[in-house]
């Protein structure tokens, strides 16, 4: 009964949970002010948009030194593609308790079954108000300054424009930025407002910053900035009629800044011949997307310049690599915030194709720059790259019809049905239980012996002449069964051979009880034999019904035709045949391997890697898929790829479950060991489907082109495998390893569900 209860409990516990769909939800946080003084406050807003239902309250840590003074929320809704979406804005009033630099967050929001993370926000709190110089007359003043005032040619300069208000404004000012002839300028920063002290008067300052790069030596001038203001104050404060009609008095005023002269110093003499005008403090990196490739697979080399300087003005350095053929080049920038002098990144990338096999040495480009901090010219020192180049993977025109031998030796059966480990476990339980019942049933000669026992019992109940002979035979049989009946045998001998009457009642009482007990046990012989036979038939039937079976003949014929087309060089016909089988529901790894081989043969590493991910959902250790994985890795793809299943095939899990279940149910070992064997059998039968469920739940993707993982500071290479965590408005959050996650542009990622 204990075994049957375990089987019933196990068969009722198969539950499959579908993973939740990823919603197009966007969560971001903003502060209206980053600089405060004691006594002032800043507003933090967390905006959650695109949710079908509500979202949880934002969760974030408030550092010691800040406090939440109040909170509230507002929400609105809209119809998008027939679906109602809600935007919720959570607002918090943040106040400082002491001066210092603080970090608020990171901020976590739970929405749509996912957890969204906003990066931490920084707040600077000053003990005293910022002081602003100048005379401070009139309702407003416009101040412009630059730093440094005497830069070198090409050295970044920060121009700061500050509008100092001493009177309230009725509307936004109209602003004309200063002219900057002789400078290359970038976009200005967003206006930032803060309160400051000017001549012991509290004023409101609105500040913008702009990076400038001087283009020539000599005197340069930053022109005047103009702001037209509409003040919320009357022309004449003593005129009572201007308040008639309930209108707020207004008057216009204009603020102008003074021009600023800048003396631009020339660069020192003795510039190296390769100097191209780079000015700043830099470090360089020379790298390739992989250290091993094939002769017909292009690779990407990159030259990165990091630091603070005139990065936007730096041109691509000259690349001279005689051992490779150089194709297209691209430039990527990642600058600091507008108006800041923080470090940035400028990356130059080239696509190159090896000219020969073997080990190649790729020397980095020469790069020179002028460092204002040391007033000297510097030169990059990047070690050369070593790249191992293997034979071509793509067939040439002379042997394009070649077909991988691993495909020929492992032909496709696209619709073959695999075995079911759970059925093998049940079959093992049934066969083991049948063996156990068979051992407890009696041997074939026991039926005749059971008839003799009935005759002995009838003779012992009476007092006829055959009483003592029946008693003697019954006594001999019971002694062979292990009973001690020496006193009974003496009574029988005295009655039969000694001429005595014998004690019939004593003999009858001593023999009748054990004979009747054994006769009752014989009644279950037929039942045990029948149950053993039934369980054996059920076990064999389960193994036959759920063992591997070949697929349809039409599927095999279609796969053979596609293989023959590829072998003959008709690639388009082979692609159509294999693709049709996949669309019809064939999911064997060998089919995914063939489709991956086609993409790799065309030089498309990304789509080839995607087909490998799809084939990885099937049986492990597939020879065709393993061969294709090795070929794609030769081209630099599948970085970060790991199989989703343990290296045991479905039939191997099924046989293991069968053997463990049969051993445990047969009762060959001690009871506790039998229970352990049955538990291991049931666990073994569940491993394969659980692995499949987990693989389907984890959505993986392949990086299409080099991209920076926002939030982790990691550079991802083309063909690298990542795990998709969520999608939100043109971006995707991915995991690129244990504890490494961040955001990528959606167009930089190919996800396996695209197949």
Secondary structure, DSSP 8 states (H G I E B T S, - for coil): -HHHHHHHHHHT-------------EEEEEES-SEEETT-EEEEEEEEEEESS-B---B----TTEEEEEEEEEEEEEEETTEEEEEEEEEEEEEESS-EEEEE--EEEEETTEEEEE--EEEEEESS-EE--S---SSEEEEEEEESSS-BTT-EEEEEEEEEESS-BSS--EEE----TTEEE------EEEEEEETTEEEEEEEEEEEEEE-SSEEEEE---EEEEEESS-SSTT-GGGGGGG----EEEEEE---EEEEEB---S---TT--S-BEEEEEEEEES-SEEETTS-EEEEEEEEEEE-GGG--------TTEEEEEEEEEEE--STT----EEEEEEEEEEESSSEEEEE-----EEEETTTTEEEE-----EEEEEE--SS--GGGTT---HHHHHS---TT-B---HHHHHHHHHHHHHHHHHHHHS--TTHHHHHHHHHHHHHHHHS-STTHHHHHHHHHHHHHHTT---HHHHHHHHHHHHS-----HHHHHHHHHHHHHHHHHHGGGHHHHHHHHHHHHHHHHHHHHHTS-B---HHHHHHHHHHHHHHHTT-HHHHHHHHHHHHHTT---HHHHHHHHHHHHHTT-HHHHHHHHHHHTTS-SS-HHHHHHHHHHHHTT--TT---SS-S--HHHHHHHHHHHHHHHHHT-S-HHHHHHHHHHHHHHHHHHHHHHHHHHHS-EEEE-S-EEEBTTTEEE-TT-EEEEEEEETTEEEEEEETTEEEEEEGGGEEEGGG-
